[in-house]
């Protein structure tokens, strides 16, 4: 399960990287915003996976906003009972959440409630820049308080060795990789190079 410390942090780039590196399938259960390229379309384009490796979204909402609000605009009700994990079939799966862990799915349920129900280990995508220590530790604390397993943290942005060290020190969670700033649009080979050079591959072996 992929989540982030906030919206726009790089969850979909990290998801694409892991799909390519782990020969994984991908599922984004809730997509808010359809006018531009969707997250599923982005993953398909840059990871080099096959179209049948992308599992269809459960909800495709037109307005780019929190799922609770975007769904209300279309008179759609989202509930935890709407989400059923696909048959993994022995393959690795990357499941990407919408925004951060405390994003509402409806007026009573947060995304973290679905994470708890799903029971999958969570990978947190976080920035390397100012504010990341607070945002990341709060996300870790929220997951730990609900006894949701955390696989690791992926950092995205300019290198900052002290932020990485401090996050690991206070969270007790390993940083499994770093996605540096890319000077061009990512593609499969670029993502594989990043995984091979900047990720602890042992953390992704089953």
VENVENDA-V902288 format. One record per backbone hydrogen bond with DSSP energy under -0.5 kcal/mol. CO is the residue of the C=O (numbers start at 1). NH is the residue of the N-H. If there is no record, write none. Layout:
co/nh
CO/NH
CO/NH
This chain:
co/nh
1/3
1/123
2/97
3/125
4/101
6/9
10/14
11/15
12/16
13/17
14/18
15/19
16/20
17/21
18/22
19/23
19/24
25/94
26/55
27/29
27/96
29/58
29/59
30/32
31/33
31/61
38/42
39/43
40/44
41/45
42/46
43/47
44/48
50/53
51/54
53/26
53/55
55/28
59/31
59/61
61/33
62/34
63/65
66/69
66/70
67/71
68/72
69/73
70/74
71/74
71/76
72/75
76/78
79/82
80/83
82/84
86/88
88/91
92/25
93/95
94/27
94/96
95/2
95/97
97/99
99/4
100/103
101/112
103/111
104/68
109/105
109/106
110/113
110/114
111/114
111/115
112/116
113/117
114/118
115/119
122/124
122/151
122/152
123/3
123/125
124/126
124/154
125/5
126/156
129/132
131/135
132/136
133/137
134/138
135/139
136/140
137/141
138/142
139/143
140/144
141/145
142/146
143/146
143/148
144/147
147/149
149/122
149/151
152/124
153/176
153/177
154/126
155/179
156/128
160/164
161/165
162/166
163/167
164/168
165/169
166/170
167/171
168/172
174/153
174/176
176/200
177/155
178/180
179/157
187/191
188/192
189/193
190/194
191/195
192/196
193/197
194/198
195/199
198/178
199/201
200/203
201/204
202/205
